[in-house]
Amino acid sequence: MPVKVIYKIGKKPGGNWRTPLEFNIAFEGEDLQLRPLLVFEKDYNLPDEIYFGRETSFGRGADIHKKDGDCCKKITAIRYRIDRYIDEPVRWHIVNSLSYGEARFCISSCDGCKAYLPWRPGLPDYSDYEEVFRQVAQDLAEAWNQAVAEAMTSEEFESEQIIITSDNYLLAALKKEGLPTKFIPIRKLKIEERR
C-alpha cells in the first residue's frame, strides 16, 4: 500500500496523566515511480486539543505528560494544504502528519517532539479522536488513489530528432494545404572548378 496513516493511542498510567499519541503518514511502494501530484486541502475539527512538546523544552522538571503540565503547542484541528509531487519513500514527522503546507502549526520538526491527548477521568475513551483519524486516513487514501490514477494516464513519450530543411519544409507546407507534391522543384547546385 503506497500511503499509510499510522496512529496509536498509547498506554496511560493510572492518575492524572495525558495519553500519548503517535500519528504518522508514510508514502511508499511502486506508485512513487509515477511521481503522483498529491493535491489535498482539508480541515478536521478535533473533539478537544492535542498537546505537543518536549520535556527539555520547558526547563527542569517540566513534563507535558502531566495533566496540568506545560506544552509547546496545542491544536484543535488537523489541517492539510498539500500540493506536491511525491516520488520517494517518506515518513512524515508528527508535526507534518497532523498539519501540512500553509496550515502547518509549527515551523520546526524537533526530534523529541511528542503528542498527547487530553487527560480524561476514569478509563479514558478516545473513540471520538479515532473517528477523526479514520476519516483523515480515508480521505487521504482517496486523494492518493486519484493522484496515482491521473499519473497513470500520462503515457511515455519518445523524443525524435527533427531536421527541417528548405526542401522538406516546402513539402510539409504543400501537404498541409492539400496540394500535389510531385512537382516540387529540386534545386541542384552546380559546382565549378576554377583554374
Order of alpha helices (4+ residues) and beta strands (2+ residues): beta-beta-beta-beta-beta-alpha-beta-beta-alpha-alpha
